[in-house]
Amino acid sequence: MSKFKLPKRVDADVAETGVWFDVYSELGDYYGKFKTRFFDTNSPKYQLLQTRMAKKYEVKRRTKVMSDNDFISIMFIEFSLLDWEVLGADDKLVPFTTDDAHEYFADHDAKYVLDQLIGFAMNVEFFQTLEPEAAAKK
């Protein structure tokens, strides 16, 4: 606790429970719907996960087998990505698992989606208190 009054950047409940985002390409192609929590890289929870993941992937990172972007992808999936509505090759929804998310975002063509999601998940405007009407629809 601090003796200072600091404004809250996000609604803690909204930030934790997450927000759904639709991702489209620049040409309007639909990638899917993704639910993410606020990607707060300064939070104690994030810092703890980062320490654990840094130890887990230390050799790969030191030997450059894993790029910094790969590590950020792992952190985003483990910390922020909560759910998705993504179609598989058979045009059926693929149930969300973190293992499938790692596989999905390892594909070069999905890097665009990851970039979009990180941008959404770091934008405080999306994690504000919901108006009563919007909260009822959630």
N, C-alpha and C positions, 0 to 999 in steps of 0.2 A: 504494500500500500504506500501511497505517496501522500505527502502533506499538501501537494499541489492539486488544484482542480484542473484536470486536463480534459479537453473535449474528446468524445468517443468518435472514432473515425467510421465505425460500422456498428450496426446492431449486432450484439454478440450472439443472439439466438439465430438470426438470419445467417450470419457468417458461419456458424457451426452446422446448422441443418442444411445449408446449401441452397443454391439457386439453379434452375434449369436454363441452359443456353442452347439455342439452335445454331448450328454452324453450316454456313453456305460458302461455296467458293465465290471468287470474284465474278464468275459467269452464272451464278445462281444454282449450281449443283448442290444438292443437299447431302451433307455428310452424316448428320444425325443430331440427336439431342443428348446433351451431357449435363449432369448435375455435379456442381463443384462447390466446395466450401471456399471461403475467403483464403486466398493464398498469401498468408501473412508471414513473410520470411523473417520477421523480427520477433515473432511470438516465442515464448518459452517452449511450447509444444513442438513447434517447427525446429527450433534449435536442438532440442533433444533428439528428434528424429534424424536431423542432419548429422549429429555426432555419431549416432548408431550406424547410419548408412555410410558415412565416411570410413568408419572402421571396417565395415563389411566389404566395401569395394576399394580399400586402400591400395592393394597390389595392382588392380586393374587401372586405377587412376594414375598411380605412380609410373606404370609402364606404358601409359598412353593407350592402352587397349580400350579404355573408356574415355570419351571426350567429356568436357564440362557440360556440353549440351545433353549428352546421354544421362549424366548425373542429375541435371535439372529435370529431365523427363521422369526419371525414377522418383525424385522427390515430389514432383507434382502428382504423379499417380498415387503414391503412398500417402500423401498428406491431404490432397484436395479433391481428387476425383472420387465421387461417391456412387455414381450410377450412370447408366447410359441407355439410349435406345439407338442401337446401331445394327444395320443389316449385315448379315453374313453373305457369303458367295451364293447361297441358295435363296436369297431374298427373304430370309426369315430373321427375326430378331435374335441377336446373340445375347444371352444373359450376361450381365456384368460380373466379372471377376477381375481381381488385380492382375492375375497371370495373363488373362486375355488382353487386358489393357496394355500390359508391357509388350505383348506380341503385336498388338495393333499399332502402337506408337513407335515400334521399331521399324515399321515400314516407312520408307522414304516419303511416299505419297501422303502419309498421315501426319508428317511433320507440320504441315500447314494447319491442320486441325489443332495440334498441340499448341502452336504459337497463338492461335486465336483464343483457345481456352485459357492459356496463361494470362493473356491480355484481359479477358473478361474477369478471371478470378482475382486479379490484382487491382481491379477498378473498384474503389470504395463506393461509387455511385450505385452499383448493383446490390450492395449488401446493407441497405438502409431499412429502417422500420417500414413494414408493409402497411399500407392504408387498410382499414377494416374490410373494405370490399375485396381487395386483392388477397388479403389473408384468408378470407372465406373461400376463395377459389383455389387456394394452394392445396 
